[in-house]
Amino acid sequence: MVAHLSLPSSFYLVLFAAISYTTSIKASSPDFDFTTPDPLSLLASPNTSAPVFEPRESTIASVHHALFNLNISCHAIVQSFLDRIEAYDKQGPAINAIITTNPNAPSYADELDAQLAQSLAGGGSWTPGKLFCVPTILKDNYDTFDMPTTGGSLSLKGAQPSEDADVVKIIRDAGAVILAKANMHEFAIAGLTISSILGQTKNPYDLTRTPGGSSSGTGASLAASYSVLGTGTDTVNSICSPTSANSLVGICPSRGLITRSGILPLSYTQDAIGPLARTVRDAAVLLGVMASAGWSRGDNVSALGAGLRARGVEFEKWADKGAENASAVLGALRIGVPTALLNDTEADPEVYAVNKVFNSTISLLQSFGSSIISIPGPTLDINHLSAVYDVQVYEFRSELDSYLSSTSYNNTSTPSSLPKSLAEILTQNLYEKGDAATGAFMINATLPPNNPTNPDYISRLAGIDSLRTYLSNLFAQNNLDVLFYPHQSRLVVPIGSPSQIGRNGLVAALSGYPAIGVPGGFSEPSGVNGVGGEAGEGVPVGVEFMGRWGEEGRLVEVAAAFEKVRRARRAPGSTWGAV
């Protein structure tokens, strides 16, 4: 195995020496960043003095530096990621994160190369899209016109949408190259990332553990540097769970900021979609691109975000501000820590490992002058919220049936034998049996009482409104900037576990308040302090900031400041070898 620790200091010497370049393209936008290449991207081939692109731990900026300053083609960049998928996903550690690789990705890259060459030959000013040639992986519940959308289910194998989801269109318009569709927990129902169409995805940091879920095909892919960016969906924990388990950054946005039109649904009330990346800045860029899709007729909730989008969606400016002024940003923070989201069962080594990391982040924040305010009380207890407020089971059948009756799903490219309802999916009996909760949930969702006319459903919706009011008052009464807590109060569970227990994402999912997960640190290596598994480098532990509704910019600023001083992200050893 090729050992991975952290980037040697010599890489950073190369980085600082390289920043003296001048660009060959005149960018008319002052916000387009050509100036921060990742040090790995500056490495030269061992057989030539010409630089080659290094995909490991790459960023949007390093891709653009390679394109615009090192004359590396988009085709070569895209191929470097496809080579990593080939090397690590079904062989070697066999992460098993990718359902479908896009056969058109190299030709899309060629088109971008031609566009770039034409712009250079023509002279004058040219502003490339913010995601120009940035390799991106989508969770397999995002509709794509050029790849099937299965939701991780054999029942939908071969389902070919006739058009992209609205956010996929805008991601492509920004110049991204969609490399692949990633595995997910079947229909996004749970958090283990096991599906009937692909099976179990592994955690690249510990191949005996799950990678969280349900968006952890994307999460594991980013951890292993299969792409620069990825997308997820969230109904309870599904963006920040893979973020925590894979040492990533993930953003679950304010309800209504990003349209969900063209996304295979689970819950009208709780569903959200958002970005995953290895850095706060990259996640902020993708968040802004996704938000710029605007209002959509296919998702009336997107109208709620009109005022937020009107303020501007260049969230990377907030990331830059946070990173540049980290000490000042952190020093002025008032941070609420809800005790209901902590686990004091420290005799359990899986819990102790998380608490050790979380307590160290609290100490770090305090050292910069942050005020930590303990928020006592059971109101935010996850078991309580799940029992009395969660509405997924009442909405799933009607939401899925509506999707399966859409014109995009029912087109000449989709086999007519594919199901048109949840009831038909259950009759086919193809769904994943390795996770008992998935089948039980689907069956339960078809029972007559579980529909949007049930008085209990109406009561739960009222309870969600009360939760939003409680949170608004909590922020106001305590003059809080953010809430802060570990995303998962114990380490991510081993493969074969019945559920992904101890996750705290439901607070944001129910309220529709924005949350951002960032790397907090790592557990001790396996075998130290009772930690099980095979993580010779430790298991990732993620922390989560939650802000007021509509305050994504401020949340990104805080997360970027924290990222700057914590520097917790590191790559997994299982996929660190060069390809």
Helices and strands as residue ranges (DSSP letters): H 9-18, G 39-42, H 60-68, H 74-88, E 98-101, H 105-122, E 135-139, G 154-156, H 166-173, E 177-182, G 186-188, E 194-195, E 199-200, H 216-223, E 229-234, H 240-245, E 249-252, E 272-277, H 280-291, G 300-305, H 306-310, H 316-324, H 326-331, E 334-338, G 339-341, H 349-367, E 371-375, H 382-388, H 392-404, H 422-428, H 436-445, H 455-478, E 482-486, H 506-511, E 515-522, E 540-546, H 552-566, G 573-575
